[in-house]
Amino acid sequence: MSSAETKIDIRYVAKLARIELTDEEVATFGAQLGDLLGHVNVLSELDTASVAATAQVVESRNVEREDAAGQCLDRETVLSMAPQRQGSFFRVPRIIAEEG
């Protein structure tokens, strides 16, 4: 299928995409889009009855590991390195106004 067989309104497609095209670009992209649709048409003629439906080509799976507690740092050691602390907590810059 060539661009002559399927008339594509390139200016309308460009308007939907909010892009401005010159007359030369309209001619070039029209031919390219027609060629692309021709290739898609060829693919649609393939017999895929025996091909299993897939959502993606490469298998996707979660990688999981055991959720096990490891060695932790001592609270006082960590808090002693903090720029500011308030009791047994880190003191951080205010993001929203504090009440009170």
Secondary structure, DSSP 8 states (H G I E B T S, - for coil): --TTTS---HHHHHHHTT----HHHHHHHHHHHHHHHHHHHHHHTS--TTS---S-SS----------------HHHHHHTSSSEETTEE----SS----
